[in-house]
């Protein structure tokens, strides 16, 4: 049986972009990714250890039922969403992505 996969996107957002970025992420980007069908749920969090004068850092975690569903998203849809992101936020954010296998849930 294939294990679930957690796709984490951590984004550092410059102070002047936080409000518009949050609105766009909540009203467009995350919903678009979820409609793509590769993920069963998501969690959108703010990392609390940041200095507010230096912007804010957020983590969006998308849970996929298995590696095959994630790979379909990654190979066929992810670039379209990354390109859309880059058009909307060509500056002021820095993202990195981590793919994790879920060993156990509680």
C-alpha positions as a Markdown table, in Angstrom:
| # | Residue | x | y | z |
|---|---|---|---|---|
| 1 | Unk | 0.0 | 0.0 | 0.0 |
| 2 | Unk | 1.3 | 3.4 | -1.0 |
| 3 | Unk | 1.9 | 6.0 | 1.7 |
| 4 | Unk | 0.4 | 9.5 | 1.8 |
| 5 | Unk | 2.6 | 12.3 | 0.6 |
| 6 | Unk | 2.8 | 15.8 | 2.2 |
| 7 | Unk | 3.9 | 18.6 | -0.1 |
| 8 | Unk | 5.1 | 21.6 | 1.8 |
| 9 | Unk | 5.6 | 25.0 | 0.3 |
| 10 | Unk | 7.3 | 27.5 | 2.6 |
| 11 | Unk | 7.1 | 31.2 | 1.5 |
| 12 | Unk | 8.9 | 34.2 | 2.9 |
| 13 | Unk | 6.8 | 37.3 | 2.1 |
| 14 | Unk | 8.2 | 40.9 | 2.2 |
| 15 | Unk | 6.3 | 43.2 | 4.6 |
| 16 | Unk | 4.7 | 45.3 | 1.9 |
| 17 | Unk | 3.2 | 42.3 | 0.0 |
| 18 | Unk | 1.7 | 40.4 | 2.9 |
| 19 | Unk | -1.9 | 41.7 | 2.7 |
| 20 | Unk | -2.2 | 41.3 | -1.1 |
| 21 | Unk | -0.4 | 37.9 | -1.1 |
| 22 | Unk | -2.6 | 36.5 | 1.7 |
| 23 | Unk | -5.8 | 37.6 | -0.2 |
| 24 | Unk | -4.6 | 36.1 | -3.5 |
| 25 | Unk | -3.4 | 32.8 | -1.9 |
| 26 | Unk | -6.7 | 32.3 | 0.0 |
| 27 | Unk | -9.0 | 33.4 | -2.8 |
| 28 | Unk | -7.2 | 32.0 | -5.9 |
| 29 | Unk | -4.0 | 30.0 | -5.7 |
| 30 | Unk | -4.8 | 27.4 | -3.0 |
| 31 | Unk | -8.3 | 26.8 | -4.3 |
| 32 | Unk | -6.9 | 26.3 | -7.9 |
| 33 | Unk | -4.3 | 23.8 | -6.6 |
| 34 | Unk | -7.0 | 21.9 | -4.7 |
| 35 | Unk | -9.3 | 21.9 | -7.7 |
| 36 | Unk | -6.5 | 20.2 | -9.7 |
| 37 | Unk | -7.4 | 17.0 | -7.9 |
| 38 | Unk | -4.0 | 15.8 | -6.7 |
| 39 | Unk | -4.6 | 16.6 | -3.0 |
| 40 | Unk | -7.2 | 15.7 | -0.5 |
| 41 | Unk | -6.7 | 18.6 | 1.9 |
| 42 | Unk | -4.4 | 21.4 | 2.8 |
| 43 | Unk | -3.2 | 23.4 | 5.8 |
| 44 | Unk | -2.2 | 27.1 | 5.6 |
| 45 | Unk | -0.1 | 28.3 | 8.5 |
| 46 | Unk | 1.9 | 31.4 | 9.5 |
| 47 | Unk | 5.3 | 30.7 | 11.1 |
| 48 | Unk | 5.4 | 32.5 | 14.4 |
| 49 | Unk | 9.2 | 33.0 | 14.9 |
| 50 | Unk | 9.5 | 35.8 | 12.4 |
| 51 | Unk | 10.5 | 39.4 | 13.1 |
| 52 | Unk | 7.4 | 41.4 | 11.8 |
| 53 | Unk | 9.6 | 44.2 | 10.5 |
| 54 | Unk | 11.2 | 41.6 | 8.2 |
| 55 | Unk | 8.0 | 40.3 | 6.6 |
| 56 | Unk | 6.3 | 37.0 | 7.4 |
| 57 | Unk | 6.8 | 33.3 | 6.6 |
| 58 | Unk | 4.0 | 30.9 | 5.7 |
| 59 | Unk | 3.8 | 27.2 | 5.1 |
| 60 | Unk | 1.1 | 25.6 | 2.9 |
| 61 | Unk | 0.9 | 21.8 | 3.3 |
| 62 | Unk | -1.0 | 19.8 | 0.7 |
| 63 | Unk | -1.8 | 16.2 | 1.6 |
| 64 | Unk | -1.9 | 13.7 | -1.3 |
| 65 | Unk | -3.3 | 10.2 | -1.1 |
| 66 | Unk | -0.2 | 8.7 | -2.6 |
| 67 | Unk | 2.9 | 9.4 | -4.6 |
| 68 | Unk | 1.2 | 8.7 | -8.0 |
| 69 | Unk | -1.4 | 11.4 | -7.4 |
| 70 | Unk | 1.3 | 13.9 | -6.4 |
| 71 | Unk | 3.4 | 13.0 | -9.4 |
| 72 | Unk | 0.5 | 13.6 | -11.7 |
| 73 | Unk | 0.1 | 17.0 | -10.2 |
| 74 | Unk | 3.8 | 17.7 | -10.3 |
| 75 | Unk | 4.4 | 16.6 | -13.9 |
| 76 | Unk | 1.2 | 17.9 | -15.5 |
| 77 | Unk | -0.1 | 20.9 | -13.5 |
| 78 | Unk | 2.5 | 22.4 | -11.1 |
| 79 | Unk | 4.3 | 24.5 | -13.7 |
| 80 | Unk | 1.1 | 26.2 | -14.7 |
| 81 | Unk | 0.4 | 27.2 | -11.1 |
| 82 | Unk | 4.0 | 28.3 | -10.6 |
| 83 | Unk | 3.8 | 30.5 | -13.7 |
| 84 | Unk | 0.6 | 32.0 | -12.5 |
| 85 | Unk | 2.2 | 32.7 | -9.1 |
| 86 | Unk | 5.2 | 34.4 | -10.8 |
| 87 | Unk | 2.9 | 36.6 | -12.9 |
| 88 | Unk | 1.1 | 37.8 | -9.8 |
| 89 | Unk | 4.1 | 38.0 | -7.5 |
| 90 | Unk | 7.2 | 38.6 | -9.6 |
| 91 | Unk | 9.0 | 40.0 | -6.6 |
| 92 | Unk | 8.6 | 40.2 | -2.8 |
| 93 | Unk | 8.4 | 36.5 | -2.1 |
| 94 | Unk | 10.8 | 33.6 | -1.9 |
| 95 | Unk | 9.5 | 30.0 | -1.8 |
| 96 | Unk | 11.0 | 26.6 | -1.3 |
| 97 | Unk | 9.3 | 23.2 | -1.6 |
| 98 | Unk | 9.7 | 20.0 | 0.4 |
| 99 | Unk | 8.1 | 16.6 | -0.4 |
| 100 | Unk | 7.6 | 14.3 | 2.6 |
| 101 | Unk | 6.3 | 10.8 | 3.0 |
| 102 | Unk | 3.8 | 10.4 | 5.9 |
| 103 | Unk | 4.9 | 7.7 | 8.2 |
| 104 | Unk | 2.0 | 7.9 | 10.6 |
| 105 | Unk | -1.1 | 10.1 | 11.3 |
| 106 | Unk | -2.9 | 10.6 | 14.6 |
